[in-house]
Amino acid sequence: MKHGFKQRLFIVAGILLVVCAAVWLVISAISDNMRYFVSPSEIQAGIAPEGHTLRVGGLVVAGSVRRIAKGLTVRFEVTDNASTIPVVYTGILPDLFREGQGIVATGKLRADGIFVAGEVLAKHDENYMPREVQEALNKAEGAVDVGNAMRKSAGGSL
């Protein structure tokens, strides 16, 4: 081979290697930070991806909030009105967290079906429902009844 051709071949190979490494880094960063949104019905159906950080949204079931001992651990249930899943959270809950409230919890699903949340977000006022939570509720059976109850509790402003 001629010297000029060989030199260009090494330059092109080096550029390709750098581009491939950059693409791999971007894909790796995106997949590590990706959080899948699932509803309680999807978790019950086994659709939730294992080993990934998930976002679960729904309504806190009335009468389900229990504080464990004197610590910061709270156990409650989240429903999309078709299925209900137990959630365990250790930490300080948002001020707006209450039974019947729309929430989004971020965490991982254990093998025993309990969702261990690392973060719990509550809707910020009576007029707001996270889009993902509203879509999950609309998909589930009886979503109309939940919407009517929330409108009534918000004074008909939803």
N, C-alpha and C positions, 0 to 999 in steps of 0.2 A: 504494500500500500504506500501511497505517497504520504509524505509527512503532513501536508496541509489537510488532506482528507481525514487522516487519523486524529489530528488535533480537533477538527470540527466535530468528529464523532464523539470524542471525550467531552467536549463542551455541551453538546446536545444531550448526552447521557447524564451529565451533571445537572443540567437544567431540569430534565425529566425527574430525576431523583429528588430535587428540591421541591418541585411542584407536587409530586406524590406525597412527600412528607408533610407539606402544608395542608393538602386535602385530608390526609389521615388525621392530623391534629384538629382540624375544624370539625370533622365528623365525630371524632372522639369527644370533643368538648360539648357538642350539641347533644349527643346521646346520653352523656353523663348528667346533663341538666334537664333533660326531657322529663316531664311529669305527665303521666296519662290521667285524664279525668274519667272516672267511672262512677256509675250510680250503684246504690245498694243492690238493685236487681241484677246488674251485670256481675257483681261480686258473687251473689248467690248462684248465678248461672255458671260460674267458673270462667268467665270471659276475662277477668282481670289478669294482666301479665304478672307472672311471679318474679320476685327478686327486683322489682322496679319500685321507685318511689311513685306513689299514686296520689291523686287528689280525689276525695270522695265528697260528694255534695248531697244535701238533702235537708230535711227538717229534723230537729231534735225531738224525739218522742216524749210526749208529756208523761211525767212520772218516772222517767228512766234515769235521771241524773243522780248519781250516788258518789259521794266523796269517800275515798278509801282511807281509813284511819284518820290521823291528824295531819297527814302530809298534803302535798299538792296534787296527788293523783286523783283523777276523776274518771268515772266510768259512766257512759251514757250510750244511747242508741240513736242511730240516724236512719231515717226512712225516706223512701221516695213514694210512699203510699202503696207500694206493691210488695216491697221487701224491706226488711230491717236488718241492720248489722250492728254488733256491739263495737264500741270505740273506747279505747283507754288513752288518756292524755295525762301527762305529768307536766305541770307548769301552771302559770297563771292564765286563767281563761279571760277572754276579752270582756269588757264591761257589758257589752250588749248581748252576751251569750245567755240564753234562757230557753226553757222548754217551748216548743212550737216555733222556734226561731230557725231561719234558714242559715246554714253554715257550710263552709268548705274546710275540710280537714286534709292535711298533707301528711303522709306517713307510709307505712308498709303493712301489708296484710300478713298475719302469722298463719302458720299451717292449721291452727285450731279455729280459724275463721274470725279471729279478733283483729280489728284494725288498730294498730298502735300509731297514734298521731304524734307528730313532732311539732305541729303547728295547727292551730284552730283559728279560723277567721269567721266572724259573724257579720251579717249584713250591717251596714253603717247607719241606716235609718229605716223608718217604716215604709218608705217608697222604693227601696232597692232590693232586688233579688239578683244574685250573680247569674249571668246568662246560662252557664253550664248547669246550675242547679235548676233553673226554670225549665230548661230543655229536658232534663232528667225527670222532673216532676210531670211535665206534659206527656212524656212517653209512658209513664206508669199509669196504672189503672187508678181512677179516682182522683186524678189531678185537679179536676174541676172543683171537687169538694174542698181540697186543701186551699186552692186559690180563693174560693169564696170565704173560707174561714179567715184567711190572712187579710182579705179586703175588709171583712167585718171588724177584725181586731185593729186594723189601721184606720178605722173610721171611714171606709169606702174610698180611700184615696189611691188605691193601687190600680 
